[in-house]
Amino acid sequence: MRNCIQLCRDCADFCRMCGSLTARNSDFMMNFMVLCADVCDACADECSKHDHEPCQACAEVCRRCADDCRRLSANA
Protein backbone atom coordinates (compact mmCIF):
# COMPACT_ATOMS: atom_id res chain seq x y z
CA MET A 1 0.00 0.00 0.00
CA ARG A 2 2.96 2.34 0.48
CA ASN A 3 3.50 2.72 -3.28
CA CYS A 4 -0.23 3.19 -3.79
CA ILE A 5 -0.40 6.02 -1.27
CA GLN A 6 2.70 7.70 -2.66
CA LEU A 7 1.36 7.56 -6.22
CA CYS A 8 -2.00 8.93 -5.08
CA ARG A 9 -0.26 11.88 -3.43
CA ASP A 10 1.93 12.46 -6.49
CA CYS A 11 -1.12 12.30 -8.73
CA ALA A 12 -3.03 14.79 -6.59
CA ASP A 13 -0.07 17.19 -6.71
CA PHE A 14 0.27 16.87 -10.47
CA CYS A 15 -3.46 17.39 -11.00
CA ARG A 16 -3.47 20.44 -8.74
CA MET A 17 -0.51 21.93 -10.65
CA CYS A 18 -2.14 21.12 -13.98
CA GLY A 19 -5.28 22.93 -12.85
CA SER A 20 -3.27 25.96 -11.77
CA LEU A 21 -1.38 26.13 -15.06
CA THR A 22 -4.61 25.77 -17.02
CA ALA A 23 -6.39 28.44 -14.98
CA ARG A 24 -3.73 30.99 -15.86
CA ASN A 25 -3.40 29.75 -19.47
CA SER A 26 0.29 29.00 -19.00
CA ASP A 27 2.47 28.36 -22.03
CA PHE A 28 3.47 25.10 -20.33
CA MET A 29 0.00 23.71 -19.57
CA MET A 30 -0.26 21.47 -22.64
CA ASN A 31 3.13 19.85 -22.05
CA PHE A 32 2.28 19.41 -18.39
CA MET A 33 -1.03 17.72 -19.27
CA VAL A 34 0.88 14.96 -21.07
CA LEU A 35 3.03 14.37 -17.99
CA CYS A 36 -0.01 14.55 -15.72
CA ALA A 37 -1.70 11.86 -17.84
CA ASP A 38 1.33 9.59 -17.35
CA VAL A 39 1.21 10.08 -13.58
CA CYS A 40 -2.55 9.43 -13.54
CA ASP A 41 -2.03 6.21 -15.52
CA ALA A 42 0.64 5.04 -13.06
CA CYS A 43 -1.65 5.80 -10.13
CA ALA A 44 -4.58 4.01 -11.78
CA ASP A 45 -2.44 0.95 -12.49
CA GLU A 46 -1.27 0.76 -8.88
CA CYS A 47 -4.66 1.44 -7.31
CA SER A 48 -6.37 -1.15 -9.50
CA LYS A 49 -4.19 -3.83 -7.86
CA HIS A 50 -6.03 -3.35 -4.56
CA ASP A 51 -9.55 -4.61 -3.83
CA HIS A 52 -10.41 -1.73 -1.51
CA GLU A 53 -13.32 0.36 -2.79
CA PRO A 54 -11.45 3.69 -2.42
CA CYS A 55 -8.57 2.30 -4.48
CA GLN A 56 -10.91 1.10 -7.21
CA ALA A 57 -12.68 4.47 -7.28
CA CYS A 58 -9.33 6.25 -7.45
CA ALA A 59 -8.22 4.07 -10.36
CA GLU A 60 -11.38 4.90 -12.29
CA VAL A 61 -11.06 8.65 -11.71
CA CYS A 62 -7.36 8.60 -12.60
CA ARG A 63 -8.09 6.86 -15.90
CA ARG A 64 -10.71 9.47 -16.77
CA CYS A 65 -8.32 12.26 -15.83
CA ALA A 66 -5.54 10.76 -17.98
CA ASP A 67 -7.93 10.49 -20.94
CA ASP A 68 -9.05 14.11 -20.49
CA CYS A 69 -5.48 15.38 -20.21
CA ARG A 70 -4.46 13.57 -23.39
CA ARG A 71 -7.51 14.77 -25.26
CA LEU A 72 -6.99 18.39 -24.21
CA SER A 73 -3.25 18.37 -24.93
CA ALA A 74 -3.87 16.90 -28.39
CA ASN A 75 -6.19 19.79 -29.24
CA ALA A 76 -3.46 22.37 -28.71
N, C-alpha and C positions, 0 to 999 in steps of 0.2 A: 504493500500500500504506500510505502514511502515514495516510490517513483510516481505513483498515481497522484499523490497530493502535490508533489513538486511540479509536475506537468500542469496540473490544474491551476496552480498559482502562477506559473509562467504564462499560461494561456490567458488568464484573467488580466495580467499585466500587459500582454501584447494587445489584447482586444481594447483595453482602456486607452493605450497609446494610439492605436489605430483610430479610435473614435475621436481623440483629441486632434490628431493630424487632419482627419476628414473635416471636422468642425471648422477648422481654420483654413481649409483648402490648401494645405501644405503642398509644395512641389514634390515632396517625398511620399505622399500618402499612397499613391498607386504601387510604388515599389514595396512599401511597408505592408500593403494588403497581401501581396504574394507571400511574404515571410510569415505574416499572421496566419494565413491559410495553412502553411506547413506546420506551424506550432499547433493549430487547432486539430489538424489531422493526427499529429503525434499524441495529443491529449485524448482524442477520441479512440485511437487504437489501444492506448493503455487502459482507459476507463472501461472499454468494452470487455476487457479480460475479467472484470469483477462482476459478480452476480448481484451486488447491492443495487437497490433501486436508484439511489442518487448517482451512482457511477454510470448506470445505463442511461439515465436522463442527461447527464453531462455529455456522454458520448454522442447522443443524438443531437444535442444543441451545438456541440463542436463541429459536427459534420455539416450541419446547416450553415454555420458561420463560415467554415472553410469554403463551401460552395458559393456563398454570397461574396466573399472576398475575391475569389477567383473571377466570378462573373463581373464584378465591378471593376477590377483591375484590367480585365480584358477589353472593357469598353472605353478605356482611356485613349 
